[in-house]
């Protein structure tokens, strides 16, 4: 088999493989469960009330700490502590950003 035919066969095989992978990826995406409505509300509320200080995706800013930090593991703070902090504010105790309003 000459080099031209080998190149065409390899190219065709690569294209078919790629198309097959893409089809499988689309199939998996199509079968993903829908995101519950409440999750969208949580994102909206976080972006409205929290992101100014904690960053758009909880990465922190110059006004507030990152919420994606070991301090905020469930083994360090309870769910109730997060609820109270979000609803009532909290006295600063890990960071030097001041009290959370």
Helices and strands as residue ranges (DSSP letters): H 3-30, H 37-49, H 51-54, G 70-72, H 79-88
